[in-house]
Amino acid sequence: MNNKNLTVARDYFFQGINFLDKNDYINAEIKFKESLIIEPNRISTLNNLVTSQIALTKYQDALATVNNILKIDSKNSYGLFQKGKIYEILKDYRNAIKYYELSIKFDENFILSYINLARLYEEKKETEMASKYYLSGIMIEPHNSIINFNYGNFLLKNKMYELSIKSYNKALQIDPSYFEAYCNKGIALEYLEKYDEAILNYKKSLHINQNFSDAYLNLGNTYEKINDFENSLKCYNNAIELDKLNAITHTNRGALFLKNKKIFDALKDFDTAILIDNKYWEAYLNKSFILLLHGKYEEGFILYESRIKVIEQPNILHNFGKKLDNLHQLKENSKLLIICEQGLGDTIQFIRYLHELNKLSNNIYIKIQKELVQLFKNEKFIIYDDESNVDIVFDYYSLLMSLPKIFNTKLENIPSNSNYIYPNEFKIKQWKCIIKRNSFNNKLNIGINWKGNPKHTNDKNRSILLNKFLKYLPNIHNYYVLQKDLNRIETLDIENCGLNIENYNSKIIDFSDTAAFCLNLDLIVTVDTSIAHLSGALGIKTWVLVTYSPDWRWMLEGDSSPWYKSIKLIRQTKNGNWENTLQKIKNDLINL
């Protein structure tokens, strides 16, 4: 080849590189091919042609080109990496891993393969292998901001938040302009409930790149968590302005609207999210909440099935049989397993449907939370035990919270809205004696419960600080603590409040004790937690303090519940403010 032809080939090559830098992949491909006509075996040109073809989704052409590279040099690490990348795009992960590993075999310092191998193993949920490749890559290039950032993402995904922050900090030390690292560091801080620091990092991300929609989205999420609805809405609006086709942002903004009872705006956002991505199940689930809040149960419970895609579900074993879709499938001797999901209150609320199922089959089993086993062990249905019942082959199974849909539940046909739980009679008598010894004559015996499970996503809104709760209890009744696991401050608050309060936590082993205890009380005052469902299911007079934006089962308005005849709802009148609600409780307690 003469120098003139070589100059022309290289000129085409550099034109191709220029087009590649401008993301003009069509012209880049043309120029690299023109260069290769003159200089067909130049590997750098071939590799850049592969990059263009991948960007143009010409995967078979890219594979043919990379095979030419490997014919020329079978140990070319970048060519092997490119081949792994093509296979990864084609979802042939076995071959992708093979060629990434080959690229490392011939160049143990080839950092891109370490990054991609780590990410692939992460997607395959092989965390040990993913961690191995991340750490190996970091050892080779400790000052590579990308691998430190990706390792931070891996740690964040695996809930190792403190360690993820360290990785993001390292990436930011290497590259202070790494706005994605600031954003993801903010996410880790948010999980640690360090909201002020999270906000600061999101703002740093936006200071570097004011068009980064993800930072606005996550900043909006954090503001929502601290009940700063105005700033949260501004951030979601900014995120949508930058990325109108993001289903997550529309859904999160819809959830914010729903929390503020702006139902029309919420519904519009959920529907928009579904139009953008008809497999974004979070939007369907949120839309179901609106329908259920309005008592549109038939449509609402159909959409509520989307929770199966959103919320982590119990394992369904091969011997559980087919999924129950309708009641016509059941015969008198059909073996049916009902699998409990979500919280204890959910189980107590929906277990009423098992009494209906017992009318259709005499082989109803339930896989239930251990805290509730003693409460329901004498029912007609059978408690499924993982050890003793493991060999049973079922005809059908159903998740417990799918039963309202299967029964075509409407407001007017909710089963058993009065007492449908029957505790042990001996325990009821035991508790009667205990309470009789400690209660004062002519005073009502009232159970109190002020907080729920701290792991519940809405617990910060539904629970009330005990010292605030106690201020609104008039000193004219006997009060009994139904709350489990009191902390030291709560114990001191009870001891020093000046009210007649008894705490029998040490005598309560499980919910069968709590149920027997409750049946000996005149009234229960509780926040929205499992105690509310238990007392309602027992038919005990109960006042439930409901948040401004209520859980769907309490509906939007009114002081009664279609699910529990004995429950009175006392609603929060302002988001995040319990004072007016507690004052109403106090007035009603005085007037009893």
C-alpha positions as CSV (number, residue, x, y, z in Angstrom):
1,M,0.0,0.0,0.0
2,N,1.4,3.4,-1.0
3,N,1.5,6.3,1.4
4,K,-1.2,8.2,-0.6
5,N,-3.7,5.3,-0.1
6,L,-2.7,5.0,3.5
7,T,-3.3,8.7,4.0
8,V,-6.8,8.4,2.4
9,A,-7.6,5.4,4.6
10,R,-6.6,7.2,7.8
11,D,-8.5,10.3,6.7
12,Y,-11.7,8.3,6.3
13,F,-10.9,6.7,9.7
14,F,-10.6,10.1,11.5
15,Q,-13.8,11.3,9.7
16,G,-15.5,8.3,11.1
17,I,-14.2,9.0,14.6
18,N,-15.5,12.6,14.3
19,F,-18.9,11.3,13.3
20,L,-18.8,8.8,16.2
21,D,-18.1,11.6,18.7
22,K,-21.1,13.4,17.4
23,N,-23.3,10.3,17.7
24,D,-23.8,10.3,14.0
25,Y,-23.5,6.5,13.7
26,I,-24.7,6.2,10.1
27,N,-22.0,8.4,8.7
28,A,-19.4,6.9,11.1
29,E,-20.2,3.4,9.7
30,I,-19.9,4.6,6.1
31,K,-16.5,6.2,6.8
32,F,-15.1,3.3,8.7
33,K,-16.1,0.9,5.8
34,E,-14.5,3.3,3.3
35,S,-11.3,3.2,5.3
36,L,-11.4,-0.6,5.5
37,I,-11.7,-1.0,1.7
38,I,-8.2,0.5,1.6
39,E,-6.9,-0.9,4.9
40,P,-9.0,-4.0,5.6
41,N,-7.1,-5.5,8.5
42,R,-6.7,-2.4,10.7
43,I,-8.1,-3.6,14.0
44,S,-8.8,-0.1,15.5
45,T,-11.0,0.7,12.5
46,L,-12.8,-2.6,12.8
47,N,-13.4,-2.0,16.5
48,N,-14.9,1.4,15.9
49,L,-17.0,0.0,13.1
50,V,-18.4,-2.5,15.7
51,T,-19.2,0.4,18.0
52,S,-21.1,2.1,15.2
53,Q,-23.0,-1.0,14.3
54,I,-24.0,-1.8,17.9
55,A,-25.3,1.8,18.2
56,L,-27.3,1.3,15.0
57,T,-28.7,-2.1,16.4
58,K,-27.0,-4.0,13.5
59,Y,-26.1,-6.8,15.9
60,Q,-25.5,-9.5,13.3
61,D,-23.3,-7.1,11.2
62,A,-21.4,-6.2,14.4
63,L,-20.9,-9.9,15.2
64,A,-19.5,-10.5,11.7
65,T,-17.1,-7.5,12.1
66,V,-15.9,-8.6,15.5
67,N,-15.3,-12.1,14.1
68,N,-13.1,-10.6,11.4
69,I,-11.1,-8.9,14.2
70,L,-10.6,-12.2,16.1
71,K,-9.5,-13.9,12.8
72,I,-6.8,-11.3,12.6
73,D,-5.9,-11.4,16.3
74,S,-7.7,-14.1,18.4
75,K,-6.3,-12.5,21.6
76,N,-7.5,-9.0,21.0
77,S,-9.1,-8.0,24.3
78,Y,-11.2,-5.1,23.0
79,G,-12.6,-7.4,20.2
80,L,-13.4,-10.1,22.8
81,F,-15.0,-7.4,25.0
82,Q,-17.1,-6.2,22.0
83,K,-18.2,-9.7,21.2
84,G,-19.3,-10.2,24.9
85,K,-21.2,-6.9,24.7
86,I,-23.1,-8.0,21.6
87,Y,-24.0,-11.3,23.2
88,E,-25.2,-9.4,26.3
89,I,-27.4,-7.2,24.2
90,L,-28.8,-10.3,22.6
91,K,-29.4,-11.7,26.1
92,D,-27.1,-14.6,25.5
93,Y,-25.5,-14.2,28.9
94,R,-23.5,-17.4,28.9
95,N,-21.6,-16.3,25.8
96,A,-21.3,-12.7,27.1
97,I,-19.6,-14.0,30.2
98,K,-17.4,-16.3,28.2
99,Y,-16.0,-13.5,26.0
100,Y,-15.7,-10.9,28.8
101,E,-13.7,-13.5,30.7
102,L,-11.5,-14.2,27.6
103,S,-10.8,-10.5,27.3
104,I,-9.5,-10.5,30.9
105,K,-7.5,-13.7,30.2
106,F,-5.5,-12.0,27.5
107,D,-5.4,-8.6,29.3
108,E,-5.9,-8.9,33.0
109,N,-6.1,-5.1,33.3
110,F,-9.0,-4.7,30.9
111,I,-11.3,-2.8,33.2
112,L,-14.4,-2.6,31.0
113,S,-14.8,-6.4,31.1
114,Y,-14.6,-6.4,34.9
115,I,-17.3,-3.8,35.1
116,N,-19.6,-5.6,32.7
117,L,-19.0,-9.0,34.3
118,A,-19.8,-7.6,37.7
119,R,-23.0,-6.1,36.4
120,L,-24.0,-9.3,34.6
121,Y,-23.5,-11.4,37.7
122,E,-25.4,-8.8,39.6
123,E,-28.4,-9.1,37.2
124,K,-28.1,-12.9,37.6
125,K,-28.3,-12.3,41.4
126,E,-25.0,-14.0,41.9
127,T,-23.8,-11.4,44.4
128,E,-20.5,-13.1,45.4
129,M,-19.3,-13.2,41.8
130,A,-20.5,-9.7,41.2
131,S,-18.6,-8.4,44.3
132,K,-15.5,-10.4,43.2
133,Y,-15.4,-8.6,39.8
134,Y,-16.1,-5.2,41.2
135,L,-13.3,-5.5,43.8
136,S,-10.9,-7.0,41.3
137,G,-11.6,-4.1,39.0
138,I,-11.1,-1.6,41.8
139,M,-7.8,-3.2,42.7
140,I,-6.6,-2.8,39.1
141,E,-7.8,0.7,38.7
142,P,-8.5,2.2,42.2
143,H,-8.8,5.7,40.6
144,N,-11.5,4.7,38.1
145,S,-14.6,6.7,39.0
146,I,-16.9,4.5,36.9
147,I,-16.2,1.2,38.6
148,N,-16.3,2.9,42.1
149,F,-19.7,4.4,41.1
150,N,-21.0,1.0,39.8
151,Y,-19.8,-0.8,43.0
152,G,-21.7,1.8,45.0
153,N,-24.8,1.0,43.0
154,F,-24.3,-2.7,43.7
155,L,-24.0,-2.0,47.4
156,L,-27.1,0.3,47.3
157,K,-29.1,-2.4,45.6
158,N,-28.1,-4.9,48.3
159,K,-29.1,-2.5,51.1
160,M,-25.5,-1.8,52.3
161,Y,-26.1,1.9,52.4
162,E,-23.1,3.0,54.5
163,L,-20.7,1.1,52.3
164,S,-22.4,2.4,49.1
165,I,-21.9,6.0,50.4
166,K,-18.2,5.3,50.8
167,S,-18.0,4.1,47.2
168,Y,-19.8,7.1,45.9
169,N,-17.5,9.4,47.9
170,K,-14.5,7.7,46.3
171,A,-16.0,8.2,42.8
172,L,-16.6,11.8,43.7
173,Q,-13.0,12.3,44.9
174,I,-11.8,11.0,41.6
175,D,-14.4,13.0,39.6
176,P,-16.0,15.9,41.5
177,S,-18.3,16.5,38.5
178,Y,-19.9,13.0,38.7
179,F,-23.5,14.2,39.1
180,E,-25.0,10.7,39.0
181,A,-22.8,9.8,42.0
182,Y,-24.2,12.7,44.0
183,C,-27.7,11.6,43.1
184,N,-27.3,8.0,44.1
185,K,-25.5,9.0,47.3
186,G,-28.6,10.9,48.0
187,I,-30.7,7.8,47.6
188,A,-28.5,5.9,50.0
189,L,-28.8,8.7,52.6
190,E,-32.6,8.8,52.1
191,Y,-32.7,5.1,53.0
192,L,-30.8,5.9,56.1
193,E,-33.4,8.6,56.8
194,K,-30.7,11.3,56.7
195,Y,-33.0,13.5,54.7
196,D,-31.2,16.8,55.0
197,E,-28.0,15.2,53.7
198,A,-29.9,13.5,50.9
199,I,-31.4,16.8,49.8
200,L,-28.0,18.4,49.8
201,N,-26.6,15.7,47.5
202,Y,-29.5,15.9,45.1
203,K,-29.0,19.7,44.9
204,K,-25.2,19.2,44.3
205,S,-26.1,16.8,41.4
206,L,-28.5,19.5,39.9
207,H,-25.9,22.2,40.4
208,I,-23.6,20.2,38.1
209,N,-26.4,19.2,35.7
210,Q,-29.6,21.1,36.0
211,N,-31.2,18.9,33.3
212,F,-30.8,15.7,35.3
213,S,-34.4,14.5,35.7
214,D,-33.5,11.6,38.0
215,A,-32.2,14.1,40.6
216,Y,-35.4,16.0,40.5
217,L,-37.4,12.8,40.9
218,N,-35.4,11.6,43.9
219,L,-35.4,15.0,45.5
220,G,-39.2,15.0,45.1
221,N,-39.3,11.6,46.8
222,T,-37.3,12.9,49.8
223,Y,-39.4,16.1,50.2
224,E,-42.5,13.8,50.1
225,K,-41.1,11.7,52.9
226,I,-40.7,14.8,55.1
227,N,-44.2,16.0,54.2
228,D,-42.9,19.0,52.3
229,F,-45.6,18.6,49.6
230,E,-45.0,22.0,47.9
231,N,-41.3,21.3,47.2
232,S,-42.0,17.7,46.3
233,L,-44.6,18.8,43.7
234,K,-42.1,21.4,42.2
235,C,-39.5,18.7,41.9
236,Y,-41.8,16.2,40.2
237,N,-43.0,18.9,37.8
238,N,-39.4,19.7,36.9
239,A,-38.6,16.0,36.4
240,I,-41.7,15.6,34.1
241,E,-40.8,18.8,32.2
242,L,-37.4,17.2,31.4
243,D,-38.7,13.7,30.8
244,K,-42.4,13.6,30.0
245,L,-42.3,9.9,29.3
246,N,-41.1,8.7,32.7
247,A,-43.8,6.4,34.2
248,I,-42.2,6.4,37.6
249,T,-42.3,10.2,38.0
250,H,-46.0,10.4,36.9
251,T,-46.8,7.6,39.4
252,N,-44.9,9.3,42.2
253,R,-46.6,12.6,41.5
254,G,-49.9,10.8,41.4
255,A,-49.2,9.3,44.8
256,L,-48.4,12.8,46.1
257,F,-51.7,14.1,44.8
258,L,-53.5,11.1,46.4
259,K,-51.9,11.8,49.7
260,N,-53.3,15.3,49.5
261,K,-56.8,14.0,48.4
262,K,-56.4,15.6,44.9
263,I,-58.1,12.5,43.5
264,F,-58.7,13.7,39.9
265,D,-55.0,14.8,39.5
266,A,-53.8,11.5,41.0
267,L,-55.9,9.4,38.6
268,K,-54.8,11.4,35.6
269,D,-51.1,10.8,36.5
270,F,-51.7,7.1,37.1
271,D,-53.5,6.7,33.8
272,T,-50.7,8.7,32.0
273,A,-48.1,6.3,33.6
274,I,-50.0,3.3,32.3
275,L,-50.2,4.8,28.8
276,I,-46.4,5.4,28.9
277,D,-45.6,1.9,30.2
278,N,-48.4,-0.6,30.3
279,K,-46.3,-3.0,32.4
280,Y,-45.5,-0.5,35.2
281,W,-47.5,-2.3,37.8
282,E,-46.9,0.4,40.5
283,A,-49.3,2.7,38.6
284,Y,-52.0,0.1,38.4
285,L,-51.7,-0.6,42.1
286,N,-52.0,3.1,43.0
287,K,-55.0,3.4,40.7
288,S,-56.6,0.5,42.5
289,F,-56.3,2.4,45.8
290,I,-58.4,5.2,44.3
291,L,-61.1,2.8,43.1
292,L,-61.1,1.0,46.5
293,L,-61.2,4.3,48.4
294,H,-64.4,5.1,46.5
295,G,-66.0,1.7,47.2
296,K,-65.6,0.6,43.5
297,Y,-64.6,-2.8,44.7
298,E,-65.2,-5.0,41.6
299,E,-62.9,-3.0,39.4
300,G,-60.6,-2.0,42.3
301,F,-59.9,-5.6,43.4
302,I,-59.1,-6.6,39.8
303,L,-56.4,-3.9,39.6
304,Y,-55.3,-4.7,43.2
305,E,-53.9,-7.9,41.8
306,S,-51.0,-5.8,40.4
307,R,-49.6,-5.8,43.9
308,I,-48.3,-9.3,43.1
309,K,-45.9,-7.7,40.7
310,V,-44.9,-4.9,43.1
311,I,-44.8,-6.3,46.6
312,E,-42.6,-9.2,47.5
313,Q,-44.7,-12.3,47.7
314,P,-44.4,-15.7,49.5
315,N,-42.8,-18.6,47.6
316,I,-45.3,-20.7,45.7
317,L,-44.2,-24.3,45.8
318,H,-44.9,-26.9,43.1
319,N,-47.2,-28.9,45.4
320,F,-49.5,-25.9,46.0
321,G,-51.5,-26.7,42.9
322,K,-53.1,-24.4,40.4
323,K,-54.0,-20.8,41.1
324,L,-57.6,-20.4,42.1
325,D,-59.3,-18.0,39.7
326,N,-63.0,-18.5,40.5
327,L,-65.2,-20.3,43.0
328,H,-66.6,-22.7,40.4
329,Q,-63.3,-24.5,40.3
330,L,-63.8,-25.8,43.9
331,K,-65.5,-29.1,44.6
332,E,-66.5,-30.4,48.1
333,N,-63.2,-32.3,48.6
334,S,-60.9,-29.9,46.8
335,K,-57.7,-29.2,48.7
336,L,-57.2,-25.4,48.8
337,L,-54.3,-23.6,50.4
338,I,-54.7,-19.9,51.3
339,I,-51.4,-18.1,51.6
340,C,-51.2,-15.0,53.9
341,E,-49.4,-11.9,52.7
342,Q,-48.5,-8.5,53.9
343,G,-49.3,-7.6,57.5
344,L,-51.1,-9.2,60.5
345,G,-54.0,-6.7,60.2
346,D,-54.5,-7.7,56.5
347,T,-54.7,-11.4,57.6
348,I,-57.2,-10.6,60.3
349,Q,-59.3,-8.5,58.0
350,F,-59.5,-11.0,55.1
351,I,-59.5,-14.3,57.0
352,R,-63.3,-13.8,57.1
353,Y,-63.4,-15.2,53.6
354,L,-62.3,-18.6,54.8
355,H,-65.6,-19.1,56.6
356,E,-67.2,-18.7,53.2
357,L,-64.7,-21.1,51.6
358,N,-65.6,-23.7,54.2
359,K,-69.1,-23.8,52.8
360,L,-67.7,-24.9,49.5
361,S,-64.9,-27.3,50.5
362,N,-64.0,-29.2,53.7
363,N,-60.3,-29.1,52.9
364,I,-59.3,-25.5,53.4
365,Y,-55.8,-24.9,54.7
366,I,-54.1,-21.6,55.5
367,K,-50.4,-20.7,55.6
368,I,-50.4,-18.0,58.3
369,Q,-48.0,-15.8,60.2
370,K,-46.7,-17.5,63.4
371,E,-48.0,-14.7,65.6
372,L,-51.6,-15.6,64.6
373,V,-51.4,-19.4,64.8
374,Q,-52.8,-19.7,68.3
375,L,-55.6,-17.3,67.6
376,F,-57.0,-19.3,64.7
377,K,-56.0,-22.9,65.7
378,N,-59.5,-24.0,66.7
379,E,-61.2,-22.8,63.5
380,K,-62.7,-25.1,60.9
381,F,-60.0,-24.4,58.4
382,I,-56.6,-26.1,58.9
383,I,-53.4,-24.3,59.8
384,Y,-50.7,-25.3,57.3
385,D,-47.4,-26.2,58.9
386,D,-44.2,-26.1,56.7
387,E,-42.8,-29.3,58.4
388,S,-45.8,-31.6,59.1
389,N,-47.8,-30.6,55.9
390,V,-45.0,-30.4,53.4
391,D,-46.1,-33.6,51.6
392,I,-49.7,-32.5,51.0
393,V,-50.5,-32.0,47.3
394,F,-53.1,-29.2,46.9
395,D,-55.5,-28.8,44.0
396,Y,-55.5,-25.0,44.2
397,Y,-53.9,-22.1,46.1
398,S,-54.8,-18.5,46.5
399,L,-53.2,-15.5,48.1
400,L,-55.4,-14.3,50.9
401,M,-55.9,-10.8,49.6
402,S,-57.0,-12.1,46.2
403,L,-60.1,-13.6,47.8
404,P,-62.2,-10.4,47.7
405,K,-61.7,-10.4,43.9
406,I,-62.6,-14.1,43.6
407,F,-65.8,-13.6,45.7
408,N,-66.7,-10.6,43.5
409,T,-66.9,-8.4,46.6
410,K,-69.0,-5.3,46.5
411,L,-69.8,-2.8,49.3
412,E,-73.2,-4.6,49.8
413,N,-71.9,-8.2,50.1
414,I,-68.8,-8.0,52.3
415,P,-69.0,-11.1,54.5
416,S,-69.0,-11.1,58.3
417,N,-68.8,-7.4,59.2
418,S,-69.5,-8.2,62.8
419,N,-67.6,-10.6,65.1
420,Y,-66.0,-13.5,63.3
421,I,-63.1,-14.4,65.6
422,Y,-63.7,-16.5,68.7
423,P,-60.8,-16.6,71.2
424,N,-60.2,-19.3,73.7
425,E,-62.8,-19.2,76.5
426,F,-60.4,-20.1,79.2
427,K,-58.1,-17.2,78.3
428,I,-61.1,-14.8,78.2
429,K,-61.9,-15.8,81.8
430,Q,-58.3,-15.4,82.9
431,W,-58.2,-11.9,81.6
432,K,-61.5,-11.1,83.2
433,C,-60.0,-12.0,86.6
434,I,-56.8,-9.9,85.9
435,I,-58.8,-6.8,84.9
436,K,-61.3,-7.2,87.7
437,R,-58.5,-7.1,90.3
438,N,-57.0,-3.9,88.9
439,S,-60.0,-1.8,87.7
440,F,-61.7,0.8,89.8
441,N,-65.4,0.7,90.4
442,N,-67.7,2.6,88.0
443,K,-64.9,3.3,85.6
444,L,-64.7,2.2,82.0
445,N,-61.9,-0.1,80.9
446,I,-60.3,1.3,77.7
447,G,-57.5,-0.3,75.7
448,I,-55.0,2.1,74.0
449,N,-52.7,1.6,71.1
450,W,-50.7,4.5,69.6
451,K,-48.3,3.1,67.1
452,G,-47.9,0.4,64.4
453,N,-45.1,-1.6,62.9
454,P,-42.2,0.8,62.3
455,K,-41.4,-1.2,59.1
456,H,-44.7,-0.2,57.6
457,T,-44.3,2.3,54.7
458,N,-46.8,4.7,56.2
459,D,-46.0,4.3,59.9
460,K,-44.5,7.8,60.4
461,N,-47.9,9.2,59.4
462,R,-50.2,6.8,61.2
463,S,-48.4,6.4,64.5
464,I,-48.5,9.0,67.3
465,L,-45.9,9.8,69.9
466,L,-47.1,8.4,73.3
467,N,-46.5,11.6,75.3
468,K,-48.8,13.5,72.8
469,F,-51.4,10.6,72.9
470,L,-51.5,10.6,76.7
471,K,-52.2,14.3,77.0
472,Y,-55.6,13.8,75.5
473,L,-56.8,10.9,77.8
474,P,-59.1,12.3,80.5
475,N,-58.3,10.9,84.0
476,I,-61.8,9.4,84.5
477,H,-61.3,5.9,83.1
478,N,-59.0,2.9,83.5
479,Y,-56.6,2.5,80.6
480,Y,-54.8,-0.6,79.4
481,V,-51.8,-0.8,77.2
482,L,-52.3,-3.0,74.1
483,Q,-49.1,-1.8,72.5
484,K,-46.3,-4.4,72.4
485,D,-42.5,-3.7,72.7
486,L,-42.6,-0.4,74.6
487,N,-39.3,1.5,74.6
488,R,-37.7,3.0,77.8
489,I,-39.1,6.5,77.1
490,E,-42.6,5.1,76.6
491,T,-42.4,3.1,79.8
492,L,-41.4,6.3,81.7
493,D,-44.1,8.3,80.1
494,I,-46.7,5.8,81.3
495,E,-45.3,5.7,84.8
496,N,-45.2,9.5,85.1
497,C,-48.4,10.6,83.3
498,G,-50.7,10.5,86.4
499,L,-53.4,8.4,84.7
500,N,-54.5,5.0,85.9
501,I,-52.8,2.9,83.2
502,E,-52.0,-0.8,83.4
503,N,-49.3,-2.5,81.3
504,Y,-49.6,-6.3,81.0
505,N,-47.1,-6.7,78.2
506,S,-45.3,-9.5,80.1
507,K,-48.6,-11.6,80.1
508,I,-49.2,-11.3,76.4
509,I,-47.6,-14.0,74.4
510,D,-49.4,-13.8,71.1
511,F,-52.6,-12.5,69.5
512,S,-54.8,-15.1,71.2
513,D,-53.9,-13.4,74.5
514,T,-54.5,-10.0,73.0
515,A,-57.9,-11.0,71.7
516,A,-59.0,-12.5,75.1
517,F,-57.7,-9.3,76.8
518,C,-59.6,-7.1,74.4
519,L,-62.9,-8.9,74.9
520,N,-62.8,-7.8,78.5
521,L,-62.6,-4.1,77.6
522,D,-65.4,-1.6,77.1
523,L,-63.7,0.3,74.4
524,I,-60.4,0.3,72.3
525,V,-58.8,3.5,71.0
526,T,-56.2,2.8,68.4
527,V,-54.3,4.1,65.4
528,D,-54.7,2.2,62.1
529,T,-52.8,-1.0,62.9
530,S,-53.5,-4.7,63.5
531,I,-55.2,-4.0,66.8
532,A,-57.9,-2.1,64.9
533,H,-58.6,-5.1,62.8
534,L,-58.5,-7.5,65.7
535,S,-60.9,-5.5,67.8
536,G,-63.2,-5.0,64.8
537,A,-63.2,-8.7,64.0
538,L,-64.0,-9.4,67.6
539,G,-67.0,-7.0,67.5
540,I,-65.6,-4.8,70.2
541,K,-66.5,-1.1,70.3
542,T,-63.4,0.6,68.7
543,W,-62.4,4.1,67.8
544,V,-59.7,4.2,65.0
545,L,-57.7,7.3,64.4
546,V,-57.3,7.5,60.6
547,T,-54.8,9.6,58.7
548,Y,-55.8,12.5,56.4
549,S,-55.1,10.3,53.4
550,P,-56.5,7.0,54.6
551,D,-55.6,3.5,53.8
552,W,-58.1,2.3,51.1
553,R,-60.1,0.1,53.4
554,W,-61.3,3.1,55.5
555,M,-62.6,4.9,52.4
556,L,-62.5,8.6,51.9
557,E,-65.3,9.8,54.1
558,G,-67.6,8.9,56.9
559,D,-67.1,7.6,60.5
560,S,-68.2,4.0,59.8
561,S,-66.5,1.1,58.1
562,P,-68.2,-1.4,55.8
563,W,-65.7,-4.0,57.0
564,Y,-66.4,-3.7,60.7
565,K,-69.7,-2.9,62.3
566,S,-68.2,-2.0,65.7
567,I,-65.6,0.4,64.5
568,K,-66.0,4.2,64.5
569,L,-63.5,6.2,62.4
570,I,-62.1,9.4,63.7
571,R,-60.4,11.1,60.8
572,Q,-57.4,13.5,60.7
573,T,-58.6,16.8,59.4
574,K,-55.2,18.1,58.3
575,N,-52.3,16.2,56.9
576,G,-49.7,15.4,59.6
577,N,-51.7,17.1,62.4
578,W,-53.2,14.9,65.1
579,E,-54.2,17.6,67.5
580,N,-57.8,18.1,66.4
581,T,-58.4,14.4,66.1
582,L,-57.0,13.7,69.6
583,Q,-59.1,16.6,71.0
584,K,-62.2,14.9,69.5
585,I,-61.1,11.6,71.2
586,K,-60.8,13.5,74.5
587,N,-64.2,15.1,74.2
588,D,-65.9,11.8,73.3
589,L,-64.1,10.0,76.2
590,I,-65.4,12.6,78.6
591,N,-68.9,12.2,77.3
592,L,-69.0,8.4,77.5
